[in-house]
């Protein structure tokens, strides 16, 4: 299936590693020019070089997603984007009853204000051209809260609510807005969460990972490429009648209907 992404430009937040990097690679394979963004220039450059070596088109933009003014300045020279992938690293694990109110605003900026600001910057151009895709990488916690990830469970649903509302407002202009829910996809972030759970429970990370895999109907963690291929389809014209949706890529993990 030709996804017709040649000539499109995609900006992928947090694309130096994990799901963001996998999405950038998948979009580039389908012919899109990808703009990789994140804080660490060295890792962004390595990811960018790998895409180019594989025959794709890529550039990078260093931006600190904890600082809205820094993001605005970093993106000031990028005028036109057809596809925006919002992707924010999760906050530190911990119970919501122990949330640090003093740092709550900083996490809200990173996980809500900055993604909304980036998408909003490029939305007018998408509407004028009659084509645009806004895709949000969220968390299974928006459907089924995850123990000890209180801040994530609290803040990520805000993006889902924004996306659902925006989808209805811009659908007639050829712009779709969807959120994609990863289950246990094997990234560095999952390894970090497994290590934190192991320390908390007095087990080894492998014991935690094995128990986690056993709870997934497919009995394995997902591969980042599997997740990225779903998102790449949603970014294409082939998915032009899908909007306002919450799409699961979870191997059947989420029990909620």
N, C-alpha and C positions, 0 to 999 in steps of 0.2 A: 504494500500500500504506500503510495507516494503521499507524504504528509504535507507537501507543498510549503516547506519552511525556507526554501531558498530565497534569499533577499530579505528575510526578516531579521530584526535585531532583538535579542533577548538579554535582559539584564537580570542576573541571578545573584541574589543576596547570599552571603555566607558560602561562597563557592570555592573556598580553598581546600575544603575537605568534606567528607560525609555526604549527606544527601544533596547538598547544594552542588558540590563538585560533580557528582554522578549525573545530576540534571543538566549541568552545563555541557558535559561530555555527550550526553544523549542528544541534546538540541543541536550541537555542532555536527554530530554525525548525520543529522537530517538536513544539513545545509544552512542552518541559521548562524549568523554572527553572534557570538556570545560575549557579553561583558561580565567578567568575573569580578566580584567585589568582596571586600573583607578588610581586616585590619593589618594583616601580615603580608607585606609586599613579597617577601621571599617565597612563601608557600603559594601565593597567587601566581607569581611568575612561573613557578614550576608547573602548576596546573595548566596555565596558559600555554607554556611551551609544549607540554604533552599533547594538548589538543591540536596545536599547529603541526607537530610532528606526525600526527595521525591524519593530516590532511584537512583539518577543520580551520575555521576562522575564529580568532579570539583576541580580545584585548582585556586589560585589567584597569580597575579603578580602586585605589586604596581609600577606604572610608571606615570611620569608627561609628558603629551603630549605636553606641551609648551616648552619642553627641549629635543632636539633630542639626546644629549649626555646621558641624564638620561635614556631615553627610550632604547638606545643601551645597556647601562649597565644593565638595569633591565631585558632585554630579552636575555642577553648573555648566560644564562644557559639553555635556551629553544632551543634545536637544531632542532627539527622536528615538523612541523605543516602542516596539510593537508588542513585546511580551515582557511582563514583569513577574519574576518569581520571588515572593517574599519568603524569607527563611531566616529565623532568628534562633540562635542557640538558646537552650533552656536555662532558666535560672538555677541557682544552687538547690539541691534537694533539701527537704525538711518539712515538718508538719506546718499546716497553715495556722494552727493555734500559737505557734512561736514566731510568726512572721515579724520581721524587723520593719516597723513602720517607717523608720528613717531612710531605708533604702528602697521602699516600695515605688517611689516616683521614678527612680533610675531604671528599675526593671520595667515599669510601664512604658517609659520612653523607648527602651530597646525593643520591646515585644509588641507594642501597639502604635505609638506615635510615629516612630521612624518608618515602619512598613507602610502605614497609611500615607505618610508624607511622600514617600517615593512613588507609590502607585498614583497618587493624586497629581504629581508633577507631570506624568506622562499620559494621564487620562484624556485631557483635551485633544491632544494630537491623535490618539487612538479613535476618538469619536469623529473627528474631522475626516480621517481616512477611511472610516467604516470598517475598521478591523482592529481588534485589540484583545489581549489575553492577560488577565491578572490571576495568578495562581498562588495560593498560600499553602505553604507546608506547615501543618499544625501538629497535632498530637492526638493520640487515642484518648487522652484525658478530656477532650472536649465532648466525648460520648460516654466515657466511663472513667471517672476520676481515678487517678493512679496514686496509690498509697505513697506517702512521703514526698510527693511532688506538688505540694500545696500551692506554691506560687504559679507554677505552670497551669495547674487546673483552674486557677483563678483568672489568669490573664489571657490565655489562648482563646477561650470562648468569645472574648471581645472582638478578635479578628474575624471569627466565624459570623458573628452578628453583623459586623460592618460589611463583610463580603456579601452576605445574603441580601442585605438592604441595597447595597450598591448594584448588585446584579440586576435587580428589577428596574433600577433607574436608567441603566445604560444598555439594556438588552436590545432595544430597537435601533441602536447605533452600531450594531455589529461587534460590540465588546462583551465578552463573557468573563464572569468572575466565579471562580470555583476554589474550594479548599480541599486539600488532599491529606488524608489521615494515614500516616505510617503506623504499622504495628511495630513489632520488634525487628527492625531492619538492622543488619550487622554493621554498625558504624562505630567510630571512636566514642561517640556519645553513649551508645549502648554499653560499650566496655566500661566507660567511666561510671555509669549507673550501676552496673553489675558489681564493680569494685566497691562502690559506696555501700551497696546492700550487703556485700560479703563482710565488710568491716563492721557494719552495724549489727549483723546477726552472728558473727563469729564463725563464718564459713569461708570457703575459698571462692574466688570468682567463678571457677569452673563449676562448682556445685550450684551456685546461683544461676549460671547460664543453663545448666542442664535442667534445672527445675523450670526455668522460664521456657525453654524449648518444649518441654513436656506439656505445658499448658496451651501450646499452639496446635490446632488441629493438624497442620502440616508437619508438625514435629521438627521444625527447624526455624532459624532466623531467616528473614528475607535478605536477598542480595540488593545492594543499593541500585544496581542496574535495573532490576525488576520494578522498583519504585519509579525510577526515572523514566522508564518507557511509558508508564501510565501517564505521567505528567506531560511528556512530550506529545502524546496523542491529544491530550486536552488543550495543548498549546496550538494545535493545528486547525486548519479549516475543516478537517474531517469531524471535528467535535463542535461544530458551529451551533448545534441545537442543545448543547449541555451548558447550563448556567445556573448559578445559585445552588450548586450541589456540594455535598460533602461526600467525597469519594474515598472509600477505604481500600488500602493496600496492606492487608494485615494477616493473610494466611488463614483467615477465619477466627482470629484471636478474640475480637471484640464480641462480647456476649449479647450486648444490647441489640434489639431488633431495629 
